[in-house]
Amino acid sequence: MRAAVYVGDSRVQVDSIPVPAVGAGEILIRVESCGICHTDLKKIEYNLLPGPRVYGHETAGEVAAVGEGVENFRVGDRVVAFHHIPCLHCFFCERKLYAQCPVYKKVGITAGFEPAGGGFAQYVRVMDWIVRRGVEKIPDGVSYDQACFVEPVNTILKGVELIEPRAGDTVLVQGQGPIGLIFTRMLALRGRRVIATDTIPHRRELSVSMGAAEAWDPRDVNVAQLAKELTGGRGVDLVVSAVSARGLVEEAVRSSRPGARILLFAQTSDKERIELSGADICLGERVLLGSYSASVDLQKESARLVFSGDLRVEELISDRIPLDEFERGVALALHPDAKSLKIIVQPQRLL
C-alpha cells in the first residue's frame, strides 16, 4: 500500500509499505479520508518523535478485514476511529482526566512502524481496545470527508463543556481556522454571542456565516477596548484561544471581565511562555483552563453533531489531496493562503 512516511529531519516521503495484518479483536480499515491536524504538523516540523512512522488520526474509512472475536463490525462497515481510548479505571480516569491516562497515551491505530495514527496511508490496523470503545459507524448519506471531523469535534466539545457557557454569555474566540470556526459554530448554536478574531478576511467572513455576531482583524482594532464597549464596559464572559501566537493570552485577559473563564486550547508547545499579572488572575478572579485531546464520554455526542450536519463542517474543507501531494498539503497547512482551511488527505485517490 501507499503511505506518507515520516522519516525524520522534518521529512515525509510517500512510499510503498506492507498492509498491516490484524490480530484477534482487531480490524483493518481502508482509509478514505484523513484530516491534516496541527498536532501532526508540529510533530513533523519540529521532529518531536523519531521516524519512521505514519501520522494522521482524523480517520474515516471502510472496514476491510476483521480479526477473530470481533462481533460489532463486519467487512464493508463505514467507520471513524479514535486513536486514543482510556482505561476508565485509573487515578486520572476516575477524575475524568482521560488525556492523562497511561492507556490513553498509547496510540491504538497504526499503518506500520511505531503506532502514530496511521491515517496518512491506504490502510490502518485498529487495535483491540480501540475496537471495543473507540470506533463509530458512519450513517448512510454522510461522506467520509465529513465523518473524519468526529475526532476534532470531540476535542472542541470537550473544551466547550469545560468552560460551561451560560445563557447571555459573550464569548471571544481567538482564531478562525477550522478549529476556531467549529468553536464559533458550536457556541452560536447554543445561543451565545460570539466575537471572532482572525487576520484572514475569508475566515472572518465565514465566521459570520457560522453565527459570529462580530468578526474583527486584531491588527486593525483594539480587541480589548471593543470587547468592553460591547459588554457595557465589563469585558467578555469567556475566551477561547483557538490559535497560538505571541500576546494572545494576554489579550484574552485584557478583553475579559472579572470572573471570566479563559480556555487555552492551542497552547501545546512547551516552548511557549505567557506573562500575566498575578493580580489579573487573583484579584480579578479569572480562571485559566487547559483542554487537550478527546473525551470518551463525548464520543457519541460528537459523532451525532457531525453526522447531523448542524456544524456544517464540510464548508470548512478547502483542499482534498491524494497521498502523492502530501508534501504540498503540509506546506499549505503550515502557511495558509487567503482561502485555505481544512485539508483532507484521500489516500485511495490517484493523481
C-alpha positions as CSV (number, residue, x, y, z in Angstrom):
1,M,0.0,0.0,0.0
2,R,1.0,3.7,-0.3
3,A,1.7,5.7,2.8
4,A,3.2,9.1,3.7
5,V,6.0,8.0,6.0
6,Y,7.7,10.5,8.3
7,V,11.4,9.6,8.0
8,G,12.9,12.2,10.4
9,D,14.6,15.6,9.9
10,S,11.1,17.2,9.1
11,R,10.8,15.0,6.0
12,V,7.9,12.9,4.8
13,Q,8.1,10.6,1.8
14,V,5.3,8.7,0.1
15,D,6.4,5.1,-0.2
16,S,5.2,1.6,-0.6
17,I,4.9,-0.4,2.7
18,P,3.1,-3.6,3.7
19,V,-0.6,-3.6,4.5
20,P,-0.7,-4.3,8.3
21,A,-2.0,-7.7,9.4
22,V,-4.8,-7.7,12.0
23,G,-4.9,-10.0,15.0
24,A,-7.6,-11.2,17.3
25,G,-10.1,-8.4,18.3
26,E,-8.7,-6.0,15.7
27,I,-10.0,-4.6,12.4
28,L,-8.4,-3.3,9.3
29,I,-9.7,0.0,7.8
30,R,-9.4,1.1,4.2
31,V,-8.8,4.8,4.8
32,E,-10.9,7.0,2.6
33,S,-10.4,10.4,4.3
34,C,-8.0,11.7,7.0
35,G,-7.8,15.4,8.0
36,I,-4.4,17.1,8.5
37,C,-4.2,18.3,12.1
38,H,-1.8,20.8,13.5
39,T,-0.6,18.3,16.2
40,D,0.7,16.1,13.4
41,L,2.3,19.1,11.7
42,K,4.1,20.0,14.9
43,K,5.5,16.5,15.2
44,I,6.7,16.7,11.6
45,E,8.0,20.3,11.6
46,Y,9.8,20.0,15.0
47,N,10.9,16.4,14.8
48,L,9.2,15.6,18.1
49,L,9.3,11.8,17.6
50,P,11.8,9.6,15.8
51,G,11.0,8.1,12.4
52,P,9.9,6.1,10.6
53,R,6.2,6.4,11.5
54,V,2.9,7.3,9.7
55,Y,0.9,10.1,11.2
56,G,-2.8,11.0,10.8
57,H,-5.5,10.5,13.3
58,E,-8.7,12.0,11.9
59,T,-9.5,8.8,10.1
60,A,-12.6,7.7,8.3
61,G,-13.0,4.7,6.0
62,E,-14.4,1.2,5.4
63,V,-13.7,-2.0,7.3
64,A,-11.6,-4.2,5.1
65,A,-11.0,-7.1,7.4
66,V,-11.9,-8.2,11.0
67,G,-9.9,-10.3,13.4
68,E,-11.1,-13.3,15.4
69,G,-13.6,-12.4,18.0
70,V,-14.8,-9.1,16.6
71,E,-18.6,-9.0,16.8
72,N,-19.7,-5.4,16.4
73,F,-18.1,-4.7,13.0
74,R,-18.1,-6.5,9.7
75,V,-16.4,-6.0,6.3
76,G,-18.0,-3.1,4.5
77,D,-19.0,-1.1,7.5
78,R,-18.2,2.6,7.2
79,V,-16.5,3.9,10.3
80,V,-14.5,6.5,12.1
81,A,-11.9,5.5,14.6
82,F,-10.3,7.3,17.6
83,H,-6.6,6.7,18.1
84,H,-6.8,7.1,21.9
85,I,-9.1,5.4,24.4
86,P,-8.6,5.5,28.2
87,C,-8.7,2.6,30.6
88,L,-11.6,4.1,32.6
89,H,-10.4,2.9,36.0
90,C,-7.0,4.6,36.8
91,F,-6.5,7.6,39.1
92,F,-6.9,10.1,36.2
93,C,-9.9,8.3,34.6
94,E,-11.7,8.4,37.9
95,R,-11.4,12.2,37.7
96,K,-12.3,12.2,34.0
97,L,-8.8,13.5,33.0
98,Y,-8.7,10.9,30.3
99,A,-5.9,12.5,28.3
100,Q,-3.6,11.9,31.3
101,C,-4.4,8.2,31.5
102,P,-1.4,6.0,30.7
103,V,-3.5,3.8,28.5
104,Y,-4.9,6.8,26.7
105,K,-1.4,7.9,25.9
106,K,-0.8,4.7,24.0
107,V,-1.8,5.1,20.3
108,G,-4.0,2.3,19.2
109,I,-4.0,2.7,15.4
110,T,-1.1,2.1,13.1
111,A,-0.3,1.8,9.4
112,G,3.0,0.1,10.4
113,F,6.1,1.1,12.4
114,E,5.6,2.7,15.8
115,P,1.9,3.4,16.2
116,A,1.2,7.1,15.4
117,G,-2.3,7.2,14.0
118,G,-1.6,5.9,10.5
119,G,-4.3,7.8,8.7
120,F,-2.0,9.1,6.0
121,A,-1.9,5.6,4.5
122,Q,-4.3,3.5,2.5
123,Y,-4.9,1.0,5.3
124,V,-4.7,1.1,9.1
125,R,-4.8,-1.5,11.8
126,V,-7.1,-0.7,14.7
127,M,-6.1,-2.5,18.0
128,D,-8.5,-4.3,20.2
129,W,-9.1,-1.8,23.0
130,I,-9.9,0.8,20.3
131,V,-12.2,-1.5,18.5
132,R,-14.1,-2.1,21.8
133,R,-14.8,1.5,22.6
134,G,-13.3,3.9,20.0
135,V,-14.9,3.1,16.7
136,E,-18.2,4.7,15.5
137,K,-20.3,3.7,12.4
138,I,-21.0,6.3,9.8
139,P,-24.7,6.7,8.8
140,D,-25.8,6.5,5.2
141,G,-25.6,9.8,3.4
142,V,-22.6,11.1,5.4
143,S,-19.4,11.5,3.4
144,Y,-16.1,10.2,4.6
145,D,-14.8,13.8,4.4
146,Q,-17.5,14.9,6.8
147,A,-17.1,11.9,9.1
148,C,-13.3,12.5,9.7
149,F,-14.3,15.6,11.7
150,V,-15.7,13.5,14.5
151,E,-12.4,13.3,16.4
152,P,-11.6,17.1,16.3
153,V,-15.2,18.0,17.1
154,N,-14.9,15.8,20.2
155,T,-11.9,17.8,21.4
156,I,-13.8,21.1,20.8
157,L,-17.0,19.8,22.5
158,K,-14.8,18.9,25.5
159,G,-13.5,22.5,25.6
160,V,-17.0,24.0,25.4
161,E,-18.2,21.7,28.2
162,L,-15.2,22.8,30.3
163,I,-15.9,26.5,30.1
164,E,-19.7,26.0,30.8
165,P,-21.2,28.8,28.6
166,R,-24.3,30.2,30.3
167,A,-27.3,32.0,28.8
168,G,-26.4,35.6,28.0
169,D,-22.6,35.0,27.8
170,T,-20.5,36.8,25.3
171,V,-17.6,34.7,24.1
172,L,-14.4,35.8,22.3
173,V,-13.0,33.1,20.0
174,Q,-9.4,34.0,19.0
175,G,-8.5,32.4,15.7
176,Q,-10.9,31.3,13.0
177,G,-9.1,28.4,11.4
178,P,-11.0,25.1,11.2
179,I,-10.9,24.6,15.0
180,G,-11.9,28.2,15.8
181,L,-14.7,28.1,13.3
182,I,-16.2,25.0,14.8
183,F,-16.0,26.6,18.3
184,T,-17.8,29.6,16.8
185,R,-20.5,27.4,15.2
186,M,-21.0,25.3,18.3
187,L,-21.3,28.2,20.7
188,A,-23.6,30.1,18.3
189,L,-25.8,27.0,18.1
190,R,-26.1,27.2,21.9
191,G,-27.3,30.8,21.6
192,R,-24.2,32.5,22.8
193,R,-23.0,35.8,21.4
194,V,-19.6,35.2,19.7
195,I,-16.9,37.7,18.8
196,A,-14.5,36.2,16.4
197,T,-11.0,37.4,15.6
198,D,-8.6,36.4,12.7
199,T,-6.2,38.1,10.4
200,I,-7.5,36.4,7.2
201,P,-10.6,38.1,5.7
202,H,-12.1,34.9,4.3
203,R,-12.1,33.3,7.7
204,R,-13.7,36.3,9.3
205,E,-16.5,36.2,6.6
206,L,-17.0,32.5,7.2
207,S,-17.2,33.1,11.0
208,V,-20.1,35.4,10.5
209,S,-21.9,32.9,8.3
210,M,-21.3,30.3,11.1
211,G,-23.0,32.6,13.6
212,A,-20.5,35.1,14.9
213,A,-22.1,38.4,15.9
214,E,-18.8,40.3,15.3
215,A,-15.6,39.4,13.4
216,W,-12.5,41.6,13.8
217,D,-9.0,41.7,12.5
218,P,-6.9,42.1,15.6
219,R,-4.2,44.0,13.7
220,D,-6.7,46.8,12.9
221,V,-8.7,47.2,16.1
222,N,-8.1,47.2,19.8
223,V,-9.8,43.9,20.7
224,A,-10.0,44.5,24.4
225,Q,-11.4,48.0,24.0
226,L,-14.1,46.9,21.6
227,A,-15.0,43.9,23.7
228,K,-15.6,46.1,26.7
229,E,-17.6,48.5,24.6
230,L,-19.9,45.7,23.5
231,T,-20.4,44.4,27.1
232,G,-21.2,47.6,29.0
233,G,-17.6,48.1,30.0
234,R,-17.2,44.7,31.7
235,G,-15.4,42.6,29.1
236,V,-16.4,39.2,27.7
237,D,-17.5,36.3,29.9
238,L,-15.5,33.6,28.2
239,V,-12.5,33.5,25.9
240,V,-11.4,30.5,23.7
241,S,-7.8,30.8,22.5
242,A,-8.0,28.6,19.4
243,V,-4.7,29.7,17.9
244,S,-1.3,30.1,19.3
245,A,0.5,33.4,18.8
246,R,2.5,35.8,20.9
247,G,0.4,38.0,23.1
248,L,-3.0,36.3,22.5
249,V,-3.4,35.0,26.1
250,E,-2.5,38.5,27.4
251,E,-5.2,39.9,25.0
252,A,-7.7,37.4,26.4
253,V,-7.1,38.6,29.9
254,R,-7.4,42.3,28.9
255,S,-10.6,41.6,26.9
256,S,-12.4,39.6,29.7
257,R,-14.3,40.7,32.7
258,P,-13.5,39.8,36.4
259,G,-14.5,36.2,37.0
260,A,-14.2,35.2,33.3
261,R,-13.1,31.8,32.2
262,I,-10.3,31.6,29.6
263,L,-9.7,28.4,27.7
264,L,-6.2,27.7,26.4
265,F,-6.8,25.2,23.5
266,A,-3.9,25.7,21.1
267,Q,-1.0,26.3,23.6
268,T,0.6,22.9,23.3
269,S,4.3,23.8,22.9
270,D,6.5,23.5,26.0
271,K,8.5,26.4,24.5
272,E,5.6,28.9,24.7
273,R,5.8,31.3,27.6
274,I,2.9,33.5,28.8
275,E,3.5,36.6,31.0
276,L,0.5,37.7,33.0
277,S,-0.2,39.9,36.0
278,G,-0.9,37.8,39.1
279,A,-3.5,40.4,40.1
280,D,-5.4,39.9,36.9
281,I,-6.0,36.3,37.9
282,C,-6.1,36.6,41.7
283,L,-7.8,39.9,42.3
284,G,-9.8,39.6,39.0
285,E,-10.9,36.1,40.0
286,R,-10.3,34.9,36.4
287,V,-10.0,31.2,35.7
288,L,-7.4,29.8,33.2
289,L,-8.3,26.4,31.8
290,G,-6.5,24.0,29.6
291,S,-8.2,21.4,27.4
292,Y,-6.4,18.7,25.4
293,S,-7.5,15.9,23.2
294,A,-10.8,14.0,23.2
295,S,-13.2,12.6,25.9
296,V,-14.6,9.1,25.6
297,D,-17.7,10.4,27.4
298,L,-18.5,12.8,24.5
299,Q,-17.8,10.3,21.7
300,K,-21.4,9.6,20.8
301,E,-22.5,13.3,21.0
302,S,-19.5,14.4,18.9
303,A,-20.5,11.9,16.2
304,R,-24.1,13.0,16.4
305,L,-23.1,16.6,15.9
306,V,-21.0,15.9,12.9
307,F,-23.4,13.4,11.3
308,S,-26.4,15.7,11.8
309,G,-24.8,18.4,9.6
310,D,-25.6,21.1,12.1
311,L,-21.9,22.1,12.4
312,R,-21.6,22.4,8.6
313,V,-18.0,21.0,8.7
314,E,-17.8,20.2,5.0
315,E,-17.9,24.0,4.4
316,L,-14.5,24.2,6.2
317,I,-12.8,21.9,3.7
318,S,-10.7,23.9,1.3
319,D,-8.5,21.2,-0.2
320,R,-8.7,17.5,-0.9
321,I,-5.4,15.9,-1.9
322,P,-4.1,12.5,-2.8
323,L,-1.2,10.9,-0.8
324,D,1.3,11.9,-3.6
325,E,0.6,15.6,-2.9
326,F,1.0,15.2,0.9
327,E,4.1,17.5,1.0
328,R,2.0,20.2,-0.7
329,G,-0.7,19.7,1.8
330,V,1.6,20.1,4.8
331,A,3.1,23.2,3.3
332,L,-0.3,24.7,2.8
333,A,-1.4,23.8,6.3
334,L,1.7,25.4,7.8
335,H,1.4,28.5,5.6
336,P,-2.3,29.0,4.7
337,D,-3.2,31.2,1.8
338,A,-6.2,33.5,1.7
339,K,-8.7,30.7,1.1
340,S,-7.2,27.6,2.7
341,L,-8.8,26.0,5.8
342,K,-9.1,22.2,6.4
343,I,-7.1,20.0,4.2
344,I,-8.3,16.4,3.7
345,V,-6.0,13.6,2.5
346,Q,-7.8,11.0,0.4
347,P,-5.4,8.0,0.4
348,Q,-7.3,6.0,-2.2
349,R,-7.3,8.9,-4.7
350,L,-4.8,8.8,-7.6
351,L,-3.1,11.8,-9.1
